[in-house]
């Protein structure tokens, strides 16, 4: 590796290479390299800028893929395309594989409201009169008989299988992840005077 990297970037590169890339947890790499979060982020950014690392997503986890430059040794001049003016137009370095980009959802997926039974006090997602690039995840809020009733409403509105996790800080806060929408949202739950729950 003839690219000039800082010590922290070399440490991170070696750690990712040792683990084989793929889905790697940040805290494990921090533990292995002895870096702080800030140093880790700076080293990762440096590796991406140097073309040695491709970042991706697998559901909610970051994936790391090293780009091997073993096909030919490149000088720093070749990596930055800094050549005489006559050669600048023809300068080409081996490009890393482009990440696959998912096409945006169809307009019907964005404009069509999620179906479901009406519930007391529950707000529905409003229809958008214009097209947007991403489907907007509706919020499932209002008054419910109990926690299970709210979970049923979540599954109905957000497409079947959702991941609900309770906050480690507060017993009344929950995070909901919907694979169908590819996003997450936070909710606060409190008991109401009717014996049910109110979700905000």
C-alpha positions in Angstrom: 0.0 0.0 0.0 1.9 3.0 -1.4 -0.8 5.6 -0.4 0.3 8.0 2.3 -2.0 7.3 5.2 -1.9 8.5 8.8 -1.1 6.0 11.5 -4.7 5.7 12.6 -5.9 5.1 9.0 -3.3 2.3 8.7 -4.5 0.8 12.0 -8.1 0.8 10.8 -7.2 -0.6 7.4 -5.3 -3.5 9.0 -8.1 -4.2 11.5 -10.7 -4.3 8.6 -8.4 -6.5 6.5 -7.8 -8.8 9.5 -11.5 -9.2 10.1 -12.3 -9.7 6.4 -14.6 -6.8 5.9 -18.4 -7.1 5.8 -20.7 -6.1 8.7 -18.3 -5.0 11.4 -19.4 -3.4 14.7 -17.7 -0.1 15.5 -17.1 -0.8 19.1 -15.2 -4.0 18.3 -12.9 -2.1 15.9 -12.4 0.7 18.5 -11.4 -2.0 21.1 -9.0 -3.7 18.6 -7.3 -0.5 17.4 -7.5 1.5 20.7 -8.9 4.6 18.9 -11.5 7.0 20.1 -14.8 7.4 18.1 -13.5 10.7 16.6 -10.2 9.2 15.5 -12.1 6.2 14.1 -14.4 8.5 12.0 -11.5 10.5 10.7 -9.5 7.4 9.8 -12.6 5.9 8.0 -13.1 9.1 6.1 -9.4 9.1 5.1 -9.6 5.5 3.8 -12.8 6.3 1.8 -11.2 9.5 0.3 -8.1 7.4 -0.6 -10.3 4.9 -2.5 -9.3 2.1 -0.2 -12.6 1.5 1.6 -16.2 1.3 0.4 -19.0 1.8 2.9 -22.4 0.3 2.6 -25.5 -0.7 4.6 -27.0 -4.0 5.5 -30.3 -3.1 7.1 -29.1 -0.8 9.9 -25.5 -2.0 10.1 -22.5 -0.5 8.3 -20.6 -2.8 5.9 -16.9 -2.3 5.2 -15.3 -3.5 1.9 -11.6 -2.9 1.3 -10.6 -2.1 -2.3 -7.4 -3.9 -3.1 -4.8 -1.9 -5.2 -2.7 -5.0 -5.9 -3.3 -5.0 -9.7 -0.6 -2.3 -10.1 1.3 0.0 -7.8 0.0 3.5 -8.1 1.9 6.6 -7.2 0.2 9.4 -5.3 0.3 11.4 -8.6 -1.7 8.7 -10.4 -4.2 8.5 -7.5 -5.0 12.2 -7.7 -4.7 12.4 -11.5 -2.1 15.2 -11.2 -0.4 14.9 -14.6 0.7 17.4 -17.2 -2.1 19.3 -18.9 -1.9 17.2 -22.1 -2.4 14.0 -20.1 -5.1 15.2 -17.7 -7.9 14.5 -20.0 -6.9 10.8 -20.5 -5.9 10.1 -16.9 -7.8 7.2 -15.6 -7.2 5.3 -12.3 -8.9 1.9 -11.6 -12.3 2.8 -10.2 -13.7 1.0 -7.3 -16.9 -1.0 -7.8 -19.9 1.4 -7.6 -22.3 0.6 -4.8 -25.7 -0.6 -6.0 -28.3 2.1 -5.5 -31.9 1.0 -5.0 -34.4 2.8 -7.3 -36.9 5.0 -5.5 -40.3 3.5 -4.7 -43.0 3.8 -7.2 -45.3 6.9 -6.9 -48.2 4.6 -5.8 -46.2 3.4 -2.8 -45.7 7.0 -1.7 -49.1 8.4 -2.4 -51.3 5.4 -1.4 -52.2 5.6 2.3 -51.6 2.6 4.4 -54.8 0.6 4.9 -56.3 -0.3 8.3 -59.0 0.0 10.8 -59.8 3.4 12.3 -58.8 3.8 15.9 -59.8 6.4 18.4 -57.4 9.4 18.3 -55.0 7.8 15.8 -53.5 10.2 13.2 -53.2 8.9 9.6 -50.4 9.9 7.2 -51.6 12.6 4.9 -51.5 12.0 1.1 -48.9 14.0 -0.7 -50.1 15.7 -3.9 -46.6 15.5 -5.4 -44.1 12.8 -5.9 -41.2 12.4 -3.5 -38.1 10.2 -3.7 -38.6 8.1 -0.6 -41.7 6.6 1.0 -42.5 8.5 4.2 -42.9 6.2 7.2 -46.3 7.0 8.9 -46.5 7.6 12.7 -48.8 5.4 14.6 -49.9 7.6 17.5 -53.1 8.1 19.6 -54.9 6.2 22.3 -54.8 2.4 22.5 -56.4 -0.2 24.8 -53.0 -1.6 25.7 -49.4 -2.1 24.5 -50.4 -5.2 22.4 -53.2 -3.1 20.6 -50.5 -0.6 19.7 -48.2 -3.3 18.4 -51.0 -4.7 16.2 -51.6 -1.2 14.8 -47.8 -0.8 14.1 -47.7 -4.1 12.2 -50.8 -3.2 10.2 -49.6 0.3 9.3 -45.9 -0.4 8.7 -46.1 -3.6 6.8 -46.2 -6.7 9.0 -42.8 -7.2 10.7 -41.5 -4.3 12.7 -38.7 -4.2 15.3 -39.7 -2.5 18.6 -37.1 -1.8 21.2 -37.4 -0.1 24.5 -35.0 2.7 25.4 -32.2 2.0 27.8 -32.6 5.5 29.3 -36.4 5.7 29.8 -39.0 3.0 30.3 -41.6 5.1 28.4 -39.6 5.6 25.2 -39.5 3.1 22.3 -37.8 3.0 18.9 -39.6 1.3 16.0 -37.8 0.1 12.9 -39.7 -0.8 9.8 -37.8 -2.9 7.1 -40.5 -2.0 4.6 -39.8 1.7 4.9 -36.2 1.2 5.8 -36.4 3.7 8.7 -37.0 4.1 12.3 -39.0 6.5 14.6 -39.2 7.1 18.3 -42.4 7.0 20.4 -43.3 7.9 24.0 -45.9 5.8 25.7 -47.8 6.8 28.9 -50.8 5.4 30.7 -54.0 7.5 30.4 -56.9 7.9 32.8 -59.1 5.4 30.9 -56.7 2.5 31.7 -55.2 2.4 28.2 -52.1 4.0 26.8 -51.4 7.2 24.9 -48.7 7.0 22.3 -47.0 10.2 21.1 
